[in-house]
Amino acid sequence: MNEFGWERQLRTDDERLISSMREIPSVIDLPGEDELLRKRMQRKLSKVSKQPEWEFLGENDDSFDFDDFMFPDDWRDLPAAAVYDKVEALLRDWCAIYAAKLPPDNNVAGIQALCLYGHILGFAVDLVDLGADGSAALKVALCKRLAKDLDRLFGIIDAMDFDGAPVREHQARMKKARSEVLKLLFQLQHENNRD
């Protein structure tokens, strides 16, 4: 699959996530809430997607265990490691700014930035987790999403009524991280075009 096919798949996954998040408030705290949510999602997604039914992670599902999550042994040697490191450092930095420096009137934007950083870190984790042999086309699609979300994040932070030195320094580091993402993107596109 090429990068555009992967982007279509990622958008389908986004729609599944958004749909499930919309349904959760209507079933929370009801008896059998997991089963109710599963049935609603299966009905809803069968209309949206021609993909197989979406499977929720059950209590007995051992295929995805956060305690067992590990990057490949050589992950520090991967080009995506630099992107991951920069994004993780930015997230830690923003948490400190939000907790200690941001005025209360910027609380909503601060939380939006935290959530978007979580989303961005997920893409960075996926890039590293794919390892050296993972699909270059998927990595290109992930890099494009990462760059787009960093742009969105910059806009959220830039629109705040707070222009303190920590925020300006943070934005300068964001620009460096975005440059690292674009560098990886161009490298992956080159590799993808060679194949």
Secondary structure, 3 states (H helix, E strand, C coil): CCHHHHHHHHHHHHHHHHHHHHHHHHHCCCCCHHHHHHHHHHHHHHHHCCCCCCCCCCCCCCCCCHHHCCCCCCHHHCCHHHHHHHHHHHHHHHHHHHHHCCCHHHHHHHHHHHHHHHHHHHHHHHHHHCCCCCCHHHHHHHHHHHHHHHHHHHHHHHCCCCCCHHHHHHHHHHHHHHHHHHHHHHHHHHHHHHC
